[in-house]
Amino acid sequence: MPRPATFYRPDALPADHNVGYLMKRIVNGLGHDIDALLEPQGLTHAQWMPLYKLHLGQGRTVAELAALCLMDAGAMTRTLDRLERKGLVRRSRSERDRRVVDLALTPQGRAAAARIPFVLCEVLNARLEGFSTDEWHQLQSFLHRMLDNAAGPR
């Protein structure tokens, strides 16, 4: 088993070189840019993410969708309430298990969700300007490795 890295020390932890802080700034910036482009459609980050996951066929129930979107079930329920009022999502009792509420996009929801990948690509490609294909692949590899490290045994 590899030893933990020792890149950081408590006595020298500048924010501008802290990868957690840098990733947080990147994620916040991406979210801001995506929200700005989806705002004319009336979609916030909390709304477009579940809409897009449903478009991809992921998360058929509130609990599944909440987990995929890194939200708690209560927040997801409130978000789905808003999406349902906008006519983008439909909830119905499962025929297999009456305790389960199934989620589906309405035709308007499918149309709205179909635009989301274009916005995501526009924003991501703008943030990756100047990267070579090899650098893009390397960045993905590094991020996956960090996720694997977080999921691995301690």
C-alpha positions as CSV (number, residue, x, y, z in Angstrom):
1,M,0.0,0.0,0.0
2,P,1.4,3.4,-0.9
3,R,2.3,5.8,1.9
4,P,0.2,9.0,2.2
5,A,1.7,12.0,0.5
6,T,3.4,14.7,2.6
7,F,3.1,17.6,0.2
8,Y,1.4,19.8,2.8
9,R,2.5,20.9,6.2
10,P,0.4,22.9,8.8
11,D,3.1,25.6,9.1
12,A,3.1,26.2,5.3
13,L,-0.3,25.9,3.7
14,P,-0.9,28.8,1.3
15,A,-4.4,29.0,-0.2
16,D,-3.1,29.7,-3.7
17,H,-1.3,26.3,-3.8
18,N,-3.8,24.2,-1.8
19,V,-5.4,21.9,-4.4
20,G,-8.6,21.7,-2.4
21,Y,-9.0,25.4,-2.5
22,L,-8.1,25.6,-6.1
23,M,-10.6,22.9,-7.0
24,K,-13.3,24.7,-5.0
25,R,-12.6,27.9,-6.9
26,I,-12.8,26.0,-10.2
27,V,-16.1,24.3,-9.3
28,N,-17.6,27.6,-8.1
29,G,-16.5,29.3,-11.3
30,L,-18.0,26.5,-13.4
31,G,-21.2,26.6,-11.5
32,H,-21.4,30.4,-11.9
33,D,-20.8,30.3,-15.6
34,I,-23.3,27.4,-16.2
35,D,-25.9,29.1,-14.1
36,A,-25.5,32.4,-16.0
37,L,-26.1,30.5,-19.3
38,L,-29.0,28.5,-18.0
39,E,-30.7,31.4,-16.2
40,P,-32.6,32.6,-19.3
41,Q,-34.3,29.2,-19.3
42,G,-35.2,29.7,-15.6
43,L,-32.9,26.9,-14.4
44,T,-30.6,27.2,-11.3
45,H,-27.8,24.8,-10.5
46,A,-30.0,22.9,-8.1
47,Q,-32.6,22.5,-10.9
48,W,-30.5,21.8,-14.0
49,M,-28.4,19.0,-12.4
50,P,-31.3,16.7,-11.6
51,L,-33.0,17.6,-14.9
52,Y,-29.8,16.5,-16.7
53,K,-29.4,13.3,-14.7
54,L,-33.0,12.3,-15.5
55,H,-32.2,13.1,-19.2
56,L,-29.3,10.7,-19.0
57,G,-31.6,8.0,-17.5
58,Q,-29.9,8.2,-14.1
59,G,-31.9,8.3,-10.9
60,R,-35.5,7.2,-11.2
61,T,-36.4,7.9,-7.6
62,V,-35.9,10.9,-5.3
63,A,-33.4,9.0,-3.2
64,E,-31.4,7.9,-6.2
65,L,-31.4,11.3,-7.8
66,A,-30.5,13.0,-4.5
67,A,-27.4,10.7,-4.2
68,L,-26.3,11.4,-7.7
69,C,-26.6,15.1,-7.3
70,L,-24.9,15.1,-3.9
71,M,-28.1,16.6,-2.3
72,D,-30.1,15.4,0.7
73,A,-33.5,13.9,0.0
74,G,-35.4,16.9,1.5
75,A,-33.6,19.4,-0.7
76,M,-34.2,17.2,-3.8
77,T,-37.9,17.0,-3.0
78,R,-38.1,20.8,-2.8
79,T,-36.2,21.0,-6.1
80,L,-38.5,18.5,-7.8
81,D,-41.5,20.5,-6.5
82,R,-40.1,23.5,-8.4
83,L,-39.4,21.5,-11.5
84,E,-42.9,20.0,-11.4
85,R,-44.5,23.4,-11.1
86,K,-42.5,24.5,-14.1
87,G,-43.9,21.5,-16.0
88,L,-40.5,19.9,-16.5
89,V,-40.8,16.8,-14.3
90,R,-43.6,14.4,-13.5
91,R,-43.8,12.2,-10.4
92,S,-46.0,9.1,-10.2
93,R,-46.5,6.2,-7.8
94,S,-44.6,3.1,-8.9
95,E,-46.8,0.3,-10.2
96,R,-44.3,-2.2,-8.7
97,D,-44.1,-0.7,-5.3
98,R,-46.7,2.0,-4.2
99,R,-44.2,3.3,-1.6
100,V,-41.9,4.5,-4.4
101,V,-42.4,7.6,-6.4
102,D,-41.0,7.4,-10.0
103,L,-39.6,10.4,-11.7
104,A,-39.8,11.3,-15.4
105,L,-39.2,14.2,-17.7
106,T,-42.2,15.8,-19.4
107,P,-41.8,16.7,-23.1
108,Q,-40.9,20.3,-21.9
109,G,-38.4,18.8,-19.5
110,R,-36.8,16.7,-22.2
111,A,-36.5,19.8,-24.4
112,A,-34.9,21.8,-21.6
113,A,-32.6,19.0,-20.6
114,A,-31.5,18.5,-24.2
115,R,-29.9,22.0,-24.2
116,I,-27.9,21.4,-21.0
117,P,-25.0,19.4,-22.7
118,F,-24.4,22.3,-25.1
119,V,-24.0,24.7,-22.1
120,L,-21.8,22.3,-20.2
121,C,-19.5,21.8,-23.2
122,E,-19.3,25.6,-23.9
123,V,-18.3,26.3,-20.3
124,L,-15.9,23.3,-19.9
125,N,-14.2,24.0,-23.2
126,A,-13.7,27.7,-22.3
127,R,-12.1,26.7,-19.0
128,L,-9.8,24.2,-20.8
129,E,-8.6,26.7,-23.4
130,G,-4.9,26.2,-24.1
131,F,-4.8,22.6,-22.9
132,S,-3.5,20.0,-25.2
133,T,-5.4,16.7,-25.6
134,D,-2.7,15.0,-23.7
135,E,-3.0,17.5,-20.8
136,W,-6.8,17.1,-20.8
137,H,-6.4,13.4,-20.4
138,Q,-3.7,13.8,-17.8
139,L,-6.0,16.2,-15.8
140,Q,-8.8,13.7,-15.9
141,S,-6.4,10.9,-14.8
142,F,-5.2,13.0,-11.8
143,L,-8.8,13.9,-10.7
144,H,-9.8,10.2,-11.0
145,R,-6.8,9.2,-8.9
146,M,-7.8,11.8,-6.2
147,L,-11.4,10.4,-6.2
148,D,-10.0,6.8,-5.9
149,N,-7.7,7.9,-3.1
150,A,-10.8,9.4,-1.3
151,A,-12.8,6.2,-1.8
152,G,-9.9,3.8,-0.9
153,P,-9.2,2.3,2.5
154,R,-7.7,4.5,5.2
